[in-house]
Amino acid sequence: MRLKDKIILITGGYTGIGKAIAQSCVREGARVAVNGLRDALGQKLVEELGAENAVHITKDITTEGAAAYIVERTLSTYGKLNGLVNNAALISSSNLQTTSVDFLQKMIAVNTIAPFALIQAALPYLEKKQGCVLNIGSINAWCGEPDLLAYSISKGALMTLSRNLGDTLFRKNGVRVNQINPGWVLTENEIANKKNQGMKDDWFTELPDIFAPAQRLFAPEEIAAGALYLLSDESGPVSGQVLELEQFPMIGRNPPKTWPDSHKKDN
């Protein structure tokens, strides 16, 4: 088993990618501490994974002292820590005109500062086990969509954090730090968000080639497969790296000569 006897702390783990990572970790022999906001979902996940394999910690990661509290709860339950997965994220549309300073600060607080604080709190214990950190970012970290300005800024900062600490912490503390930048993932929250935006229930079954050459989006489990590699000893000395999990090239991709009708501007 790839993670036998390891203890993995996962934020934002009650749904979506975080939940898939928690499930995969347990299947591979790990025990997990899973953080989230909706306690009932955390309890349900523990029931699924088994109380012997999982504990849920319902806590807003942006509140004062949250990072230390979550790490301490993990240690009091399991006595050690081998891996930290910073998956919790705030995703919301905004552009230059609609992004207030307060909104940008909130976005960075969740997506950048909280992961930073959790790494700080976890580092002494990860160092003892030569453990690792895995940050879950986004391909929007490279530039981002026009209406994902604040989100893209926060994920770009997280990517720099991952590369910087992936070098410094590995050299000084023996702790590896890496990041996964997923493309468009079909999570339950993404389905609900798009429906709230007025799209039909099965919007994800009719995707333009420009967004999804495979004619489908990623499943959370496919992102979790990449996470398992970076959390396991199989990845050896890999640190300071960003794994892009997307279905088209991020650099050098030429736009199509014609756009799908649904994306043409009205004149």
C-alpha angles and dihedrals in degrees: 000000000000098000101028112168094356123135115220126189114205125187121204087023104141095083143014122359094356092054091048090051091050092050092048093048092053092048088055094053103269130125117223142209107205125197128199145133106249106070096196090059090049091052091049091052092050089051089052096047096037128253089255090061105036145034125188124220113194107201139132103244092210096061120103112277093007096125094053091044094052093047092046092050089052092050094045089053101043107012096230144042127220103168142018122202114194100200105138111111144166113227119188136145121252141142134194093283097046099039111096121194090247091053092049091049091051091050092050091045092060102033102036116010097046093053088048091052093047091052090051092050094044099042099089090053096041088051091057090058098034085243134167146235124222119192119197108217133159139247083246086077088083096057112316138214119299092253097043098067101133093040092050092050091052093048092046089055090048090053091053089048090053095049094044096048091039087067103035100041094044091052096044105028107019090240117135120217123193139158137217118211106199124197122217109333125193101229126159089251092052091051091051093045094053092047089052088054089060101262120140122263095257097041091134093064094068108050124160115243091241090067100033119018087178089058089237140067127247118277116229088241091062091057089046089056090061090046091055091057094051093044094049132077088249090083089061111183096355107139138148091029133133116212111206111209102189134127098230135042115278095207127043098013111149117221116241118265089233127035126218112268091242090062100045118113119247111242 
